[in-house]
Amino acid sequence: MKSLLRGRWRASTIYAAAAVVTVAAAVVALPSGGDVKPLAAAVPDVPQVPQLAEPGTQSAAVAFANSAGGGQVCQPGAQWLRLRFTDLTLRGNDSVTVTGTKSGSYTFTAAHWPGKAFHTKAFEGDCVRVSPSFADSGSRYAVDSYQYGTQALAAATATVAAIGDVCGSACNQTAPVVKNINPQALILAGDIAYDSGSSSDFRDRYDPYYGQFKSITYPSPGNHEYGTSGAAGYFDYFGARAGERGKGYYSYDVGDWHFIALNSNITRDASSAQVTWLKNDLAANTKPCTAAYWHHPRFSRGDHGDNTSVTPFFDALYNAKADLIIVGHDHNYQRYAPAKSNGTRDANGVRQLLIGTGGKALYRFNQSTVGPVEASNDNTFGVGKLTLTATGYRSDFVPVSGRDYTDTVSGTCHKAASSPSFSVGATPSSVAVPAGTSRTVSVDVGATGGFTGSVALSVSGLPSGVTGSFSPSSVTAPGTSTLTLTASATASGSATATITGTSGGVSKTASVSVTAGDTPAGFTDDFESDKGWVVNASGSDTATTGKWERGDPEETREADGSVKQLGTTTSGTNCLVTGRLAGASDGANDVDGGLTSMTSPQISVPSGGKLTFSYTFAHGDNSSTSDFFRVHVLDGTSKVKVFEKLGASGVKVAGGWQTATVDLAQFAGRSVKLVIEAADASTASLWESAVDDVRVTG
């Protein structure tokens, strides 16, 4: 493989209040034998968890999906990278680990897929390694782009302005403060347009001053917005930015922070749909820092006092190790120490900031609170300024012109403060070592929490006659070693070997599947005898009829004479076919009900590997692009699509044998399986497929 890992790619930077990121060509290092292709500049526009970037951040497009054994994404000159996953379908205990070459590692599981594309946290270094650990062939992942910065991650900051109880009579004083802060986002903690949140209130009282920030505003509603039925004026003004109409809760990311907007004006008890959504959102979140905001405070010394109805919000956030809560409702400023929802100080608690100073007449302090007050002021309009890093925050109260009260507090994110540790990963996750030969495995040792120690490497559980050696045998994390596996002339068998890294009495492991022996490279099957193909090997097929089988096919035709299932093979008598019998009609034994799959025996791919096979597929005019015939390569636990034919609506396709050739060079030296699939995947339609004369050669 020609490596472009250190190639030079130019990119310009755009600085803007909304932190627009620029695009650059990307460099992706795939496993040995894979293609390395810099892509066109445009980052795909797909549904995603919104991700606001730090000023100066750049972005690039890549094409990296289900790569056998994982791989690296690199950007020369970058200090950190943040990947965007567009798919993370993980079954059972399967996982994907992302590790920065300098620092940072995170293991993603099924719980971390939020239902749409999302960005990871930032990983330090100019490359990140993606290491899948799959036991289920249905697991998959895809990365289509990334953000990166050329400044140190610790210096990459985002700014968010926060305020509640806004317009009012004095929002003309606070709007200039927001403008001077020049934030990437403005969050509103309710009571935005007095007195009733009507369309005219937003038009006449709010928009003249705060309309200039509409493109960066992320609101939550207050009780005054519900002075208009269903908060219609609020949802009409902000549109999709306010979340789903009638709900008003949503989430997004700013740098390495996850922000959650909640609605304290609708049902919010522990069993409510909103709190259930909140818990699920928090479970999927993988950012190290979390902030949430809504209108009604849990703690307050002002007119409204403490409010226990929002305790379910607070408890869910505390349990998820969230860091900040921003609220309003009482028209003053109050800062609280990190605490539990009952007011007990707790180093692992959530800090509440009450910033109801946006422009409505101020309230005096006339109530007691169970919350641990640290600072407060009841005579100054002003705006909260949050300066956010990948590990913490600084919160400043910025007063309006002519006033001098200020307040500042800093904190470290609960999930960012981690003890020094290391991780071990192996690429590829499976390897075939013919007798008398050697093969190599790349072993990555990652570091988290500032770990810089030496990690000694060892391997155990190899097949009989196979030995392993590391170069180097110990790695200063983060770093890489090469494991060379050597098979003797009599080596044979398969085993799952364990690679162990040890440092100071702490051990981390990674697994690699090793097959040894004189298994001849290549494969040939004309299906005249049973060579070990398995139907529904993954146990996840859904087809009710037309399942793959080996046999002598019978011809089927539609009423107009169009042939669907061929009654011939390309050699001999048998082939693989989706329901070989014709049945009473053309659709009696075709594929129905979903997917059917057939998996080959283990195949050792020779150098310069090439797959050739004969195939036929046919469908009626009731088909669609949801129907398909596909061939995958199953490399260990990674399933890579190498061939596909799709259906088409309104078109009849007759059966006819064709020949296909697929380049398998990226799998050379590996022990893999072929997975052949056919699916009637949407509304019921007529679909037939067959395969014959499969060959894997060098």
Residue pairs with C-beta under 8 A, 6 or more apart in sequence:
1 30
1 32
1 33
1 34
1 35
1 36
2 36
3 29
3 36
4 27
4 29
4 36
4 38
5 27
5 29
5 36
5 72
5 74
5 127
6 74
6 76
7 27
7 38
7 76
8 76
9 24
9 25
9 26
9 27
9 38
9 60
9 75
9 76
10 24
11 22
11 23
11 24
11 25
11 58
11 60
12 22
13 22
13 56
13 58
14 20
14 21
14 22
15 55
15 56
16 55
17 182
17 183
17 184
17 216
18 52
18 184
18 215
18 216
19 52
19 53
19 54
19 55
19 57
19 158
19 184
21 53
21 57
21 58
21 59
21 147
22 58
22 59
23 41
23 42
23 43
23 58
23 59
23 60
23 61
24 41
24 58
24 59
24 60
24 75
25 38
25 39
25 40
25 41
25 60
26 38
26 39
26 60
26 61
26 62
26 73
26 75
26 145
26 146
27 36
27 38
27 73
27 74
27 75
27 76
28 36
28 37
28 62
28 63
28 64
28 71
28 72
28 73
28 74
29 36
29 71
29 72
29 73
29 74
29 127
30 36
30 64
30 67
30 71
30 666
31 67
31 68
31 69
31 70
31 71
31 427
31 428
31 666
32 428
32 666
32 668
33 665
33 666
33 667
33 668
34 67
34 68
34 71
34 666
35 666
37 63
39 60
39 61
39 62
39 63
40 61
41 60
41 61
42 61
43 59
43 60
43 61
43 144
43 145
44 61
44 86
44 144
44 145
46 86
46 116
46 117
46 144
47 116
47 117
48 84
48 86
48 116
48 117
48 118
48 119
49 114
49 116
49 117
49 118
49 119
49 251
49 252
49 253
50 252
50 253
51 82
51 84
51 118
51 119
51 147
51 252
51 253
51 254
52 158
52 184
52 185
52 252
52 253
52 254
52 255
53 59
53 147
53 158
53 184
53 255
54 149
54 156
54 157
54 158
54 184
54 255
55 158
55 184
56 149
56 150
56 151
56 156
57 147
57 148
57 149
57 156
58 147
58 148
58 149
58 150
59 145
59 146
59 147
59 148
60 75
60 145
60 146
60 148
61 144
61 145
62 73
62 143
62 144
62 145
62 146
63 144
64 71
64 73
64 130
64 142
64 143
64 144
65 87
65 140
65 141
65 142
65 143
66 132
66 140
66 141
66 142
66 638
66 639
66 640
66 641
67 130
67 638
67 640
68 428
68 633
68 635
68 636
68 638
68 640
68 666
68 667
68 670
69 132
69 427
69 428
69 429
69 430
69 635
69 636
69 638
70 129
70 130
70 131
70 132
70 425
70 427
70 428
70 429
70 638
71 129
71 130
71 427
72 127
72 128
72 129
72 130
73 81
73 83
73 127
73 128
73 130
73 143
73 146
74 126
74 127
74 128
75 81
75 126
75 127
75 146
75 148
76 126
77 126
77 150
78 125
78 126
78 148
78 149
78 150
79 124
79 125
79 126
79 148
79 149
79 150
79 151
79 152
79 153
80 100
80 122
80 123
80 124
80 125
80 148
80 149
80 152
80 153
80 156
81 100
81 122
81 123
81 125
81 126
81 127
81 128
81 146
81 147
81 148
82 119
82 120
82 121
82 122
82 123
82 146
82 147
82 148
82 256
83 98
83 119
83 120
83 128
83 130
83 143
83 145
83 146
84 117
84 118
84 119
84 120
84 143
84 144
84 145
84 146
84 147
85 108
85 113
85 117
85 118
85 119
85 120
85 141
85 142
85 143
86 117
86 142
86 143
86 144
87 140
87 141
87 142
88 96
88 108
88 112
88 113
88 141
89 110
89 113
89 138
89 139
89 140
89 141
90 96
90 108
90 109
90 110
90 113
90 134
90 139
90 141
91 110
91 136
91 138
91 139
92 110
92 135
92 136
92 139
93 109
93 135
94 109
94 110
94 132
94 133
94 134
94 135
94 136
94 139
94 637
95 107
95 108
95 109
95 132
95 133
96 107
96 108
96 130
96 131
96 132
96 133
96 141
97 105
97 106
97 107
97 108
97 130
97 131
97 132
97 133
97 423
97 425
98 105
98 106
98 108
98 120
98 123
98 128
98 129
98 130
98 131
99 105
99 123
99 128
99 129
99 131
99 423
99 425
99 444
99 446
99 478
100 123
100 124
100 125
100 127
100 128
100 446
100 478
101 124
101 125
101 126
101 127
101 128
101 129
101 478
102 124
102 125
102 126
102 447
102 478
103 123
103 124
103 125
103 447
103 448
103 450
103 478
104 121
104 122
104 123
104 124
104 125
104 446
104 447
104 448
105 123
105 423
105 446
105 447
105 448
106 120
106 121
106 123
106 286
108 120
108 286
111 283
111 284
112 284
112 286
113 284
114 281
114 284
114 285
117 144
118 253
118 286
119 147
119 253
120 286
121 256
121 286
121 287
121 288
121 390
122 147
122 149
122 153
122 156
122 255
122 256
122 390
124 153
125 478
128 146
129 425
129 427
129 444
129 446
130 141
130 143
131 425
131 426
131 427
131 444
131 510
132 139
132 141
132 429
132 637
132 638
133 429
133 511
133 637
134 429
134 636
134 637
134 638
134 639
135 637
136 538
136 540
136 637
137 537
137 538
137 540
137 599
137 634
137 637
137 639
137 675
138 538
138 540
138 639
139 637
139 639
140 639
149 156
153 390
154 389
154 390
154 391
156 255
156 389
156 390
157 255
157 387
157 388
157 389
158 184
158 185
158 254
158 255
158 257
158 387
158 388
159 181
159 182
159 183
159 184
159 385
159 386
159 387
159 388
160 183
160 184
160 185
160 186
160 187
160 254
160 259
160 385
160 386
160 388
161 178
161 181
161 183
161 185
161 186
161 187
161 383
161 384
161 385
161 386
162 186
162 187
162 189
162 293
162 326
162 353
162 355
162 383
162 384
162 385
162 386
163 174
163 178
163 186
163 187
163 188
163 189
163 328
163 355
163 357
163 358
163 383
163 384
164 188
164 189
164 190
164 191
164 222
164 295
164 326
164 327
164 328
164 329
164 354
164 355
164 356
164 357
164 358
165 189
165 190
165 191
165 222
165 328
165 329
165 331
165 356
165 357
165 358
165 359
165 360
166 174
166 188
166 191
166 192
166 193
166 206
166 210
166 358
166 359
166 360
167 192
167 193
167 194
167 201
167 205
167 206
167 209
167 210
167 358
167 359
167 360
168 194
168 205
168 358
168 359
168 360
168 361
169 359
169 360
169 361
170 359
170 360
170 381
170 400
171 205
171 206
171 209
171 210
171 358
171 359
172 209
172 359
173 359
173 381
173 400
173 401
174 357
174 358
174 359
174 381
174 382
174 383
174 400
175 209
175 210
175 212
175 213
176 400
176 401
177 382
177 383
177 398
177 399
177 400
177 401
178 186
178 210
178 213
178 383
179 212
179 213
180 398
181 383
181 385
181 398
183 216
183 385
184 216
184 254
185 216
185 217
185 218
185 254
185 259
186 210
186 213
186 216
186 217
186 218
187 217
187 218
187 219
187 220
187 259
187 261
187 293
187 326
188 217
188 218
188 219
188 220
188 358
189 220
189 222
189 293
189 294
189 295
189 326
189 327
189 328
189 329
189 355
189 356
190 219
190 220
190 221
190 222
190 223
190 224
190 225
190 264
190 265
190 294
190 295
190 296
190 328
190 329
191 222
191 223
191 224
191 225
191 295
191 328
191 329
191 356
191 360
192 202
192 206
192 210
192 219
192 221
192 222
192 224
192 225
192 234
193 201
193 202
193 205
193 206
193 224
193 225
193 233
193 234
193 237
194 201
194 205
194 224
194 360
195 201
195 224
195 227
196 224
196 227
196 228
196 233
197 221
197 222
197 224
197 225
197 226
197 227
197 228
197 231
197 233
197 234
198 227
198 228
198 233
199 228
199 232
199 233
199 236
199 237
200 233
201 233
202 233
202 234
202 236
202 237
206 237
207 214
207 237
210 217
214 238
217 238
217 241
218 241
218 252
218 259
218 261
219 234
219 238
219 241
219 242
219 261
220 248
220 249
220 261
220 262
220 263
220 264
220 293
220 294
220 295
221 231
221 234
221 242
221 248
221 263
221 265
221 295
222 265
222 295
222 328
222 329
223 265
223 295
223 296
223 329
225 231
225 233
225 234
225 265
226 265
228 234
230 245
230 246
231 248
231 265
234 242
234 248
235 242
235 245
235 246
235 248
242 248
242 250
243 249
243 250
243 261
243 263
244 250
246 266
247 263
247 266
247 274
248 261
248 263
248 265
248 266
249 260
249 261
249 262
249 263
249 274
249 277
249 278
250 260
250 261
251 258
251 259
251 260
251 261
251 281
251 285
252 258
252 259
253 259
253 287
254 388
255 388
255 389
255 390
256 287
256 288
256 289
256 388
256 389
256 390
256 391
256 416
257 287
257 289
257 290
257 291
257 388
258 285
258 287
258 289
258 290
258 291
259 290
259 291
259 292
259 293
260 278
260 281
260 282
260 290
260 291
260 292
260 293
261 292
261 293
261 294
262 268
262 274
262 278
262 292
262 293
262 294
262 313
263 274
263 294
264 294
264 295
264 296
264 309
264 310
264 313
265 295
265 296
266 274
267 273
267 274
268 274
268 275
268 309
268 310
268 312
268 313
269 275
269 312
270 312
270 315
272 312
275 312
275 313
275 316
278 313
278 316
278 317
279 316
279 320
282 290
282 316
282 317
282 319
282 320
282 322
283 320
285 320
288 390
288 391
288 413
288 415
288 416
289 323
289 388
289 390
289 391
289 392
289 393
289 413
289 415
289 416
290 317
290 320
290 321
290 322
290 323
290 324
290 413
290 415
291 322
291 323
291 324
291 325
291 326
291 386
292 313
292 317
292 322
292 324
292 325
292 326
293 325
293 326
293 327
294 310
294 313
294 327
295 327
295 328
295 329
296 304
296 307
296 309
296 310
296 327
296 329
297 304
297 306
297 307
297 310
297 327
297 328
297 329
297 330
297 334
297 352
297 354
298 306
298 307
298 308
298 310
298 311
298 313
298 314
298 325
298 327
298 341
298 352
298 371
299 306
299 334
299 336
299 339
299 343
299 352
299 354
299 369
299 370
299 371
299 373
300 306
300 307
300 329
300 330
300 334
300 354
300 367
300 369
300 371
301 330
301 332
301 334
301 365
301 366
301 367
301 368
301 369
301 373
301 376
302 329
302 330
302 331
302 332
302 334
302 354
302 356
302 363
302 364
302 365
302 366
302 367
302 378
303 330
303 363
303 364
303 366
303 367
304 329
304 330
304 367
305 367
305 368
305 369
306 367
306 369
306 370
306 371
307 329
311 341
313 325
314 325
314 340
314 341
314 350
315 341
317 325
317 350
318 340
318 341
318 346
318 348
318 349
318 350
321 348
321 414
321 415
322 350
322 414
323 350
323 351
323 393
323 411
323 413
323 414
324 350
324 351
324 352
324 353
324 386
324 393
324 395
324 411
325 350
325 351
325 352
325 353
326 352
326 353
326 354
326 355
326 384
327 352
327 353
327 354
327 355
327 356
328 354
328 355
328 356
328 358
329 354
329 356
330 354
330 356
330 363
331 356
331 357
331 360
331 361
331 362
331 363
332 354
332 356
332 357
332 362
332 363
332 364
332 365
332 376
332 377
332 378
333 354
333 355
333 356
333 357
333 375
333 376
333 377
333 378
333 380
333 382
333 397
333 405
333 407
334 352
334 353
334 354
334 373
334 375
334 376
335 351
335 352
335 353
335 354
335 373
335 374
335 375
335 376
335 395
335 397
335 407
335 409
336 351
336 352
336 353
336 354
336 371
336 372
336 373
336 374
337 345
337 349
337 351
337 372
337 373
337 374
338 345
338 346
338 347
338 348
338 349
338 350
338 351
338 411
339 345
339 346
339 349
339 350
339 351
339 352
339 371
339 372
340 346
340 349
342 370
343 369
343 370
343 371
343 372
345 372
348 414
351 409
351 411
352 371
353 384
353 395
355 382
355 383
355 384
355 397
356 363
357 380
357 381
357 382
357 383
357 397
358 381
358 383
359 381
362 378
362 379
362 380
362 381
363 378
364 378
365 376
365 378
374 409
375 407
375 409
377 397
377 405
377 407
379 405
380 397
380 399
380 400
380 403
380 405
381 399
381 400
381 403
382 397
382 398
382 399
382 400
382 403
382 405
383 397
383 398
384 395
384 396
384 397
384 398
385 395
385 396
385 397
385 398
386 393
386 394
386 395
387 393
387 394
387 395
387 396
390 416
391 412
391 413
391 416
391 417
392 410
392 411
392 412
392 413
392 416
393 410
393 411
393 413
394 408
394 409
394 410
395 407
395 408
395 409
395 410
395 411
396 406
396 407
396 408
397 405
397 406
397 407
397 408
398 406
399 405
399 406
418 448
418 449
419 449
420 447
420 448
420 449
420 450
420 451
420 452
420 453
421 447
421 448
421 449
421 451
421 506
422 445
422 446
422 447
422 448
422 451
422 453
422 455
422 477
422 478
422 501
422 503
422 506
422 508
423 445
423 446
423 447
423 448
423 508
424 443
424 444
424 445
424 446
424 455
424 457
424 499
424 500
424 501
424 508
424 509
424 510
425 443
425 444
425 446
425 510
426 441
426 442
426 443
426 444
426 483
426 499
426 510
426 511
426 512
427 441
427 442
427 444
428 441
428 512
428 635
428 636
428 670
429 511
429 512
429 513
429 635
429 636
429 637
429 638
430 512
430 513
430 514
430 515
430 635
430 636
430 637
430 670
430 671
430 672
431 439
431 441
431 485
431 512
431 513
431 514
431 515
431 669
431 670
431 671
432 439
432 514
432 515
432 516
432 519
432 604
432 605
432 669
432 670
432 671
433 439
433 466
433 485
433 486
433 487
433 491
433 514
433 515
433 516
434 487
434 516
434 517
434 518
434 519
434 521
434 604
435 465
435 487
435 488
435 489
435 490
435 491
435 492
435 516
435 517
435 518
436 487
436 488
436 489
437 486
437 487
438 484
438 485
438 486
438 487
439 484
439 485
439 669
440 482
440 483
440 484
440 485
441 482
441 483
441 485
441 499
441 512
442 480
442 481
442 482
442 483
443 457
443 470
443 475
443 480
443 481
443 482
443 483
443 499
443 510
444 478
444 479
444 480
445 455
445 457
445 475
445 477
445 478
445 479
445 480
445 481
445 501
446 477
446 478
447 477
447 478
451 477
452 476
452 477
453 476
453 477
453 503
453 504
454 474
454 475
454 476
454 477
454 503
455 474
455 475
455 476
455 477
455 501
455 502
455 503
455 508
456 473
456 474
456 501
456 502
456 503
457 470
457 473
457 474
457 475
457 481
457 483
457 499
457 500
457 501
458 470
458 499
458 500
458 502
459 468
459 470
459 483
459 497
459 498
459 499
459 500
460 497
460 498
460 500
461 495
461 496
461 497
461 498
462 468
462 485
462 495
462 497
462 514
462 516
463 487
463 491
463 492
463 493
463 494
463 495
463 514
463 515
463 516
463 517
464 491
464 492
464 493
464 516
465 487
465 488
465 490
465 491
465 492
465 493
465 516
466 485
466 486
466 487
466 488
466 491
466 514
466 516
467 485
467 486
467 488
468 483
468 484
468 485
468 486
468 497
469 483
469 484
469 486
470 481
470 482
470 483
470 484
471 481
471 482
471 484
472 481
473 481
475 481
475 501
477 503
483 499
485 514
487 516
487 517
491 516
491 517
492 516
492 517
492 518
493 515
493 516
493 517
494 513
494 514
494 515
494 516
495 513
495 514
496 511
496 512
496 513
496 514
497 511
497 512
497 513
497 514
498 509
498 510
498 511
499 509
499 510
499 511
499 512
500 507
500 508
500 509
501 507
501 508
501 509
513 636
513 671
515 602
515 604
515 671
519 602
519 604
519 671
520 604
521 604
521 605
521 606
521 607
521 698
522 603
522 604
522 605
522 606
522 695
522 696
522 697
522 698
523 600
523 601
523 603
523 604
523 694
523 695
523 696
524 694
524 695
524 696
525 531
525 533
525 600
525 693
525 694
525 695
526 571
526 572
526 574
526 692
526 693
527 550
527 569
527 572
527 574
527 575
527 576
527 692
528 572
528 573
528 574
530 550
531 600
531 601
532 600
532 601
533 550
533 576
533 598
533 599
533 600
533 601
534 598
534 599
535 541
535 547
535 548
535 549
535 596
535 597
535 598
536 547
536 596
536 597
537 597
537 599
537 675
538 597
538 599
540 595
541 547
541 594
541 595
541 596
541 597
542 593
542 594
542 595
543 591
543 592
543 593
543 594
543 595
543 596
543 678
543 679
543 680
544 592
544 593
544 594
545 579
545 588
545 589
545 590
545 591
545 592
545 593
546 578
546 579
546 589
546 590
546 591
546 592
546 596
546 678
546 680
546 687
546 688
547 578
547 579
547 591
547 596
548 576
548 577
548 578
548 596
548 597
548 598
548 676
548 678
549 576
549 577
549 579
549 580
550 574
550 575
550 576
550 577
551 574
551 575
551 577
551 580
552 569
552 573
552 574
552 580
553 565
553 566
553 567
553 568
553 569
553 575
553 577
553 580
553 690
554 565
554 567
554 580
554 581
554 582
555 563
555 565
555 566
555 567
555 568
555 582
556 563
556 564
556 565
556 582
556 583
556 586
556 588
556 589
556 590
556 688
557 563
557 564
557 586
558 564
558 586
558 620
558 652
558 686
559 586
562 618
562 652
562 654
563 618
563 654
563 655
563 656
564 586
564 590
564 618
564 619
564 620
564 654
564 655
564 686
564 688
565 577
565 578
565 579
565 582
565 590
565 618
565 655
565 688
565 690
566 616
566 655
566 656
566 657
566 690
568 657
569 575
569 690
569 692
570 614
570 657
570 692
570 693
571 692
571 693
575 690
575 691
575 692
576 598
576 676
576 690
576 691
576 692
577 688
577 689
577 690
577 691
578 590
578 591
578 596
578 678
578 687
578 688
578 689
578 690
579 589
579 590
579 591
579 688
580 589
581 588
581 589
582 588
582 589
583 589
586 686
587 620
587 686
590 680
590 686
590 687
590 688
591 678
591 679
591 680
591 687
591 688
591 689
592 680
592 684
593 680
594 679
594 680
594 681
595 677
595 678
595 679
595 681
596 677
596 678
596 679
597 675
597 676
597 677
598 675
598 676
598 677
599 634
599 673
599 674
599 675
599 676
600 673
600 674
600 675
600 676
600 694
601 673
602 671
602 672
602 673
603 671
603 672
603 673
603 674
603 696
604 670
604 671
605 664
605 667
605 668
605 669
605 670
605 671
605 672
605 696
606 668
606 696
606 697
606 698
607 668
607 669
607 698
608 665
608 668
608 698
609 663
609 664
609 665
609 667
609 668
609 696
609 697
609 698
610 661
610 662
610 663
610 664
610 665
610 696
610 697
610 698
611 631
611 642
611 660
611 661
611 662
611 664
611 674
611 694
611 695
611 696
612 659
612 660
612 661
612 662
612 693
612 694
612 695
612 697
613 631
613 659
613 660
613 691
613 692
613 693
613 694
613 695
614 657
614 658
614 659
614 660
614 691
614 692
614 693
615 629
615 645
615 657
615 658
615 659
615 660
615 689
615 690
615 691
615 692
616 655
616 656
616 657
616 658
616 688
616 689
616 690
617 629
617 645
617 653
617 655
617 678
617 687
617 688
617 689
617 690
618 653
618 654
618 655
618 656
618 686
618 687
618 688
618 689
619 627
619 647
619 648
619 652
619 653
619 685
619 686
619 687
619 688
620 652
620 685
620 686
620 687
621 649
621 650
621 651
621 652
622 649
622 683
622 684
622 685
622 686
623 647
623 648
623 649
623 651
623 653
623 685
623 686
623 687
624 647
624 648
624 649
624 682
624 683
624 685
625 646
625 647
625 648
625 649
626 647
626 679
626 681
626 682
627 646
627 647
627 679
627 680
627 681
627 682
627 685
627 687
628 644
628 645
628 646
628 647
628 677
628 678
628 679
628 681
629 644
629 645
629 677
629 678
629 689
630 641
630 643
630 644
630 645
630 676
630 677
630 678
630 679
631 641
631 642
631 643
631 644
631 660
631 662
631 674
631 675
631 676
631 677
632 639
632 640
632 641
632 642
632 674
632 675
632 676
632 677
633 639
633 640
633 642
633 664
633 667
633 672
633 673
633 674
633 675
634 640
634 672
634 673
634 674
634 675
635 667
635 670
635 672
639 675
642 662
642 664
643 660
643 662
647 653
647 685
647 687
655 688
655 690
657 692
664 696
674 694
676 691
678 687
678 689
679 687
680 687
